[in-house]
Amino acid sequence: MLGKSPKILGKSPKRVSRMDKVLEAKALMHECFPSLTYGSVQRAIWKAYTTLKLRSERRARSLYHGEAPCVYAEEMDALREEKARQDAAKLVVQFNRTIAHLREKDPDFYRPTITQLERVVRSAGVSNSAVADEGDAES
């Protein structure tokens, strides 16, 4: 009898439900395309549709509102890639601000640190337009 109880045998591996993926996609959509940044929910949905190259604007709207019946793997991958791209752009903006601050304080003393930060910024592979977009959004 002891061997038949699931509590004694341990828990079965957790399966990710469809709803979990829909909610994750909704959260990523709101993080990547906030309506406050774009002026309205409709503009944010349009930007998501064009940036992620989704099948239709209606599909982008259903993902944005968390009403999609499912989330396809390529859509989730595109959302995660966009989030990573935006995070990298934010880091580059922050590094550039730090470099400017260090140059303003004492460029001779901070020269090794400035050089390392510039190397990191160059290797980040973020386009200047993405960095400009992030800089405008924060202002």
C-alpha positions in Angstrom: 0.0 0.0 0.0 2.8 2.4 0.7 4.1 2.3 -2.9 0.8 3.4 -4.4 0.5 6.8 -2.7 1.8 9.7 -4.9 2.9 11.6 -1.8 5.3 8.9 -0.9 6.6 8.3 -4.4 7.1 12.0 -5.0 5.5 14.5 -7.1 5.2 14.1 -10.9 7.0 16.7 -12.9 5.0 20.0 -13.3 3.5 20.5 -16.7 3.2 24.0 -18.1 -0.4 24.6 -18.9 -1.6 26.5 -21.9 -2.9 29.3 -19.7 0.6 29.7 -18.1 2.0 30.4 -21.6 -0.8 32.8 -22.5 -0.2 34.7 -19.3 3.6 34.7 -19.9 3.0 36.0 -23.4 0.7 38.7 -22.1 3.2 39.8 -19.5 6.0 40.0 -22.1 3.8 41.9 -24.5 3.0 44.5 -21.8 6.7 44.7 -20.8 8.0 45.1 -24.4 5.2 47.3 -25.7 3.8 49.4 -22.8 0.8 51.5 -23.7 2.2 54.5 -21.8 5.3 54.5 -24.1 3.3 54.3 -27.3 0.5 56.6 -26.3 -2.4 54.1 -26.5 -3.1 50.4 -26.3 -3.9 50.3 -30.0 -0.5 51.8 -31.0 1.3 49.4 -28.6 -0.5 46.5 -30.3 0.3 47.8 -33.8 4.0 48.1 -32.7 4.0 44.5 -31.4 2.4 43.3 -34.6 5.0 45.0 -36.8 8.0 44.3 -34.6 7.3 40.7 -33.9 5.9 40.0 -37.4 2.8 38.3 -36.1 0.2 36.7 -38.3 -2.3 39.5 -37.9 -3.1 42.5 -35.8 -5.9 40.6 -34.3 -3.5 37.9 -33.1 -1.3 40.6 -31.6 -4.4 42.0 -29.8 -5.4 38.6 -28.4 -1.9 38.1 -27.1 -1.7 41.6 -25.6 -5.0 41.1 -23.8 -4.3 37.5 -22.8 -7.3 36.1 -24.7 -5.4 33.9 -27.2 -6.4 30.2 -27.0 -2.7 29.2 -27.3 0.7 30.7 -27.9 2.8 29.3 -30.7 6.5 28.6 -30.1 7.7 31.1 -32.7 5.6 33.8 -31.1 7.0 33.1 -27.7 10.5 33.0 -29.1 10.0 36.3 -30.9 8.7 37.9 -27.6 11.6 36.6 -25.6 14.1 37.8 -28.2 12.5 41.3 -28.2 12.6 41.4 -24.4 16.3 40.4 -24.5 17.0 43.0 -27.2 15.3 45.8 -25.2 17.1 44.7 -22.0 20.5 44.9 -23.9 19.6 48.3 -25.2 18.8 49.6 -21.7 22.1 48.3 -20.5 24.0 50.0 -23.3 22.2 53.3 -22.4 23.2 52.8 -18.8 26.8 52.0 -19.6 27.0 55.1 -21.9 25.7 57.2 -19.0 28.3 55.7 -16.7 31.1 56.3 -19.2 30.0 60.0 -19.6 29.9 60.4 -15.8 33.4 58.9 -15.3 34.8 61.0 -18.1 33.3 64.1 -16.4 34.7 63.2 -13.0 38.3 62.2 -13.7 39.1 60.6 -17.1 42.7 59.8 -16.3 41.9 57.9 -13.1 39.0 56.0 -14.6 40.6 55.3 -18.0 40.9 51.5 -17.5 37.2 51.3 -16.4 36.1 53.5 -19.3 38.0 51.3 -21.7 36.4 48.2 -20.4 32.9 49.7 -20.5 33.4 50.9 -24.0 34.5 47.4 -25.0 31.4 45.9 -23.4 29.2 48.4 -25.3 30.8 47.6 -28.6 30.5 43.8 -28.1 26.8 44.1 -27.0 25.7 44.2 -30.7 22.9 46.6 -30.1 22.1 48.9 -33.0 22.3 52.6 -32.5 18.6 53.0 -33.3 17.6 50.6 -30.5 19.7 52.6 -28.1 18.2 55.9 -29.3 14.7 54.4 -28.9 15.5 53.4 -25.3 17.0 56.7 -24.5 13.9 58.5 -25.8 11.6 56.3 -23.9 13.3 57.0 -20.6 13.4 60.8 -21.0 
